[in-house]
Amino acid sequence: MSWRDRLTTPDLPVPTLTETIAARRRFFGDAAVDPRSGAVRADQVLVAWFGCASFAVALGGTVVLLDAWVPRGVTSGYVPTTPAEVAALRPAAIFIGHGHFDHAADAGPIALASGAVLHGTAEHCATARKQVDGELRCVELGSASSQPGDSYEFELHDGLSVTAVRHIHSARTPRHEGPGASAPVRPTPCLCDIRTHPPTLADGAHLARNIAAPEGGVLLYQFRCGDFILTWHDSSGPLLDRAPQVLDALRALPRSDVHIGAVQGFNQFTNGLRDPRSYIEALRPKVFVPNHHDNWLPVFTARGEAFRTPLHDEIARLPEAERPEIRMFLDPADYLASGRLAFDLS
């Protein structure tokens, strides 16, 4: 196998208990973590953002990752953590939304070091295995040829069940005209963070190794922990135009207490935030948290503040009784902001 076929990066160290306790306290808060065992409190759902669409989540005490990439390559240190610290969280599972570098470039090394079980399509699993010299455990949820709307149900353990739904990646579609049209969103790129966080050679090399990683299919995940329902997806596709059957599948799911969804995408330049709104309408969340809206790729992206007004304007198009509360995370202040998203389990 030639170097062009390998994505391998240096293996991460296996974390010690001391490192796990420190990482969990940093991500989830001192009061949420037992200082001796590292156990996370079981009566809450705790969510910590570490850039782009990547989150560390404690669901009733079970730690999982949603996507697995610490943004870097064009910048270094903008997100104040490392793959080694994320691996030190000792997640039980890693859920990959799709396989592009900005979502899964650290999945293999983090899974190998932490012992986490990867979940994703067959292609996501194959890409992660190329990233490491070691055996990874991976649950395959369909493949790149699975049909939008296909779903997969399983239990992570007793009391924590998961539904994965195949959907589609964001894509530009022709401008929708008429009274229901959404205004284009074209934020000015923000170069400021390259100046203050210039990339290191190692981070640039990591990006170069992973930048061509294939999508491998796109999955949305819904987690049910007791009566609490959390839904997450790292891309928002033009379902209204290209896969309306996915909206039927999402409407059939239980109503989300919290919905963490991508708002930045290719269709924002022609159809604004119409696509993210279509997911919100179908999932009917009480709370909506945007993701994939930070300055993860300066030159092309802007800080999350640029999406605040467009998102609120788009949500205002919903009937008042159907509008979720918006919990806006803004970079860089809300990276690893423990306690910003904490929900009690009934």
Disulfide bonds with the S-S distance in Angstrom:
Cys125-Cys138 1.85
Cys190-Cys192 2.38
